[in-house]
Amino acid sequence: MLFNSIDFAIFLPIVFILYWFVTNKNLKLQNFLIVAASYLFYGWWDWRFLSLILFSTIVDYFVGRKLRIEENQIKRKFLLWTSILVNLGFLGFFKYYNFFLDTFINAFSFFGTEIKANSLNIILPVGISFYTFQTLSYSIDVYKRKLEPTKDFIAFAAFVSFFPQLVAGPIERAKNLLPQFYVKRTFAYKLFSEGVKLIIVGFFMKLVVADRAAIYVNAVYNNVDNHDGLSFIAATVLFAFQIYGDFAGYSLIAIGTARLFGFNLMTNFNRPYFATSVSDFWKRWHISLSTWFRDYLYIPLGGNRVIYPRWLFNIFITFLVSGLWHGANWTFVIWGALNGIYLIIEAVLFKSDKKNIVNVFTTFVLICFSWIFFRANHVNEAFYILKTILSNPGKLFIPGGADVVAPVYAIIAIAILLAAEIKKEYFNNVFTLGGNKYAIVRWAFYSGIIFIILYMGVFNSSQFIYFQF
Amino acid sequence: MTEKNEFKVLFLKSLQFLIIFILIDLSLGFIAKEIFFSQKTGKYARLTHSIQRDCSEVLIMGSSHANRHYVPDILEKELNMTCYNAGVQGQRIIFHTALQKMILKRHKPKFIILNIDESWLYESEESYERLSDLHPYYWDFRTELDPVLSLHSKFNTFKLLLRSFQTNSTLVHAVKYYFLPQKDYKGYRPLHQQMKKPQSQKIKPNNSKMVKDETQIIDTSFVNMFDEFIKNAKINDIKLILTMSPHLQKANGLKVNKSLKLMKSMASEHGIPLIDFSDDKTFIEQYHLFNDPGHLNNDGAILFTKLVADTLKAKNLID
């Protein structure tokens, strides 16, 4: 089920009413409702893959229980690896089987050896990268005795499958989200109101910023032979805002929806295009994933408490794996590697990330450069785009007829978004509309945003980009 | 505050918010609609003219093949009747049936010439999405548009209660055509480029569509819409004439085109004349008469319109 679909518009109020008015007297029943609603939410897309979520849940629940009582270090490691293998096994099979197979075949054929192996027609279950990482963090934290394992299976199942963040995050840590399922939630208007505001802003980012930009970006990136350098630059800058609007929009809707049910999810984006260095960017972009990789890959590798070359290697590996996490395609691997290289260069050469416009602009350009690999359909196309940008600026593609609406609205929407973010980033304490002390001003402001969404948004229930990861 | 009170606050504040939102939607929506209906040229201005003002005796309807191929001035002169070209680029039968119903609510032309495209009855998601061009008119044509717009989504008509959604995506058009007016001649928009005959390659009959046509699926809603178009004309005592525009290349695929076959058989069942110019030798491989492989240029359109008028007179289809 997509957040921007009519199905969800019906689903959400029904679950809300059942949650607060029917099951509110009994915590277990309320948690069970969350599990049922979450399975319905996920099964709406493809019910067969519910079995994967259920299996992951059962395995990690029992691994957690066993880890609590098991003192033998070898057995504890065995339990941890069971969880890792099950979760990464699912991920590896569904997401990477064909990619690695094709890579091996190509590598061997490069050296003159032909290998016969058939690719499988595998459907990638939506959100598998997200919920496997979430549940893995539980097993690892329990193994490290940083977290007390839960006895409550329903609460654990609700933690794994919590529908607002099930398919595209934020990837929650068990120690933040799981305890929220143990305590009775009481309805608070303030939390509800905050949730609704986040949902409104999230929809603006998705339907107006991202989906309008996507029309121009797709027209250029899906037709690279017919475009010149200037069009690629414009499309790449628009893509930077498309992916931000899409993913940050999803995260806001997820966080807002969770608040309607009395839950607090972590912030996932913090005005990333105002970052003053690439390392600052990664503290602001997809924070739940960045911190996941920091805690469960970078630090176990030794982090920065190792010899200097090894530290740089740790940075590079973390970003390389992060790239691969985003998709089974060399474009993502190069994108990850590129970000790793940026950070290494920063670590070696630049120590300062002063808040100034030059740093913000330079970081934005570097990030946009990496987005070329992220968005290109193929590595060859990414290099063709780079070559064209450098050698043939040519003419800027301006869609004819009715299609001109998309980039124009995208630019207007980006301007609105940037104005709001500049205000928050640099002038947070001055006059505010959304947080104004007069209710009528606040409501008029949010009504205005809804009006803009309806007036300028795209209403074709397009998928969120991060669903494919 | 107790939970019960919190819900009370939620109820009251939601109500207040709803009132403010409705007021904003009504006031900003009013401005958006004023801007929309103030357009003097462009796609929406022509559409508004067809729906709200035109009183022509002959109405041309269809996609870009109607809009770019029929010159009303020539038809007026040849047939001695007033004529308007209400063709809309990129639209298919579902749109034209809705448009026909909206036009007939106010005005009944004597003749409608519907220029059909061979693929109109095939499934097409785009056809439904492009119905959004009619959203700004929804408030005044709910009875006519509800059955058509709800084919795509049952909730579409619910969203259309909001003024803001009715005028979605229209502002840029209004601004664009305010600064860059788009010339039309009673709805007709000529194309002025001239194709050049390819030098080396020998032109072969276009068979590529044959394979595609075999896999295409007929959309029953489109069939019903085509049937409704014919019936609406009959009920309102309007003489309907179906036509097919000339093609640049001989299209053998049309012989197996299920959609075209079905339209032809339905027309024949209802006794509606269909004049097929798709194979007309005057145009086959006459590159100088075409703007692009799918559309005649102005010279081609003038020639074609005369041919249509002559055929109509010769076949005694226009009294």
Chai-1 contact restraints between the chains, C-beta under 6 A:
chainA,res_idxA,chainB,res_idxB,connection_type,confidence,min_distance_angstrom,max_distance_angstrom,comment,restraint_id
A,I6,B,F155,contact,1.0,0.0,6.0,A-B,restraint_1
A,T186,B,E3,contact,1.0,0.0,6.0,A-B,restraint_2
A,F187,B,E3,contact,1.0,0.0,6.0,A-B,restraint_3
A,F187,B,E6,contact,1.0,0.0,6.0,A-B,restraint_4
A,A188,B,E6,contact,1.0,0.0,6.0,A-B,restraint_5
A,Y189,B,E6,contact,1.0,0.0,6.0,A-B,restraint_6
A,Y189,B,V9,contact,1.0,0.0,6.0,A-B,restraint_7
A,Y189,B,L10,contact,1.0,0.0,6.0,A-B,restraint_8
A,V405,B,S169,contact,1.0,0.0,6.0,A-B,restraint_9
A,V405,B,V172,contact,1.0,0.0,6.0,A-B,restraint_10
A,V408,B,V172,contact,1.0,0.0,6.0,A-B,restraint_11
A,W443,B,F17,contact,1.0,0.0,6.0,A-B,restraint_12
A,W443,B,I20,contact,1.0,0.0,6.0,A-B,restraint_13
A,S447,B,I20,contact,1.0,0.0,6.0,A-B,restraint_14
A,S447,B,F21,contact,1.0,0.0,6.0,A-B,restraint_15
A,S447,B,I24,contact,1.0,0.0,6.0,A-B,restraint_16
A,F451,B,I24,contact,1.0,0.0,6.0,A-B,restraint_17
A,F451,B,L28,contact,1.0,0.0,6.0,A-B,restraint_18
A,F451,B,S164,contact,1.0,0.0,6.0,A-B,restraint_19
A,L454,B,L162,contact,1.0,0.0,6.0,A-B,restraint_20
A,L454,B,S164,contact,1.0,0.0,6.0,A-B,restraint_21
A,L454,B,F165,contact,1.0,0.0,6.0,A-B,restraint_22
A,Y455,B,S164,contact,1.0,0.0,6.0,A-B,restraint_23
A,Y455,B,N168,contact,1.0,0.0,6.0,A-B,restraint_24
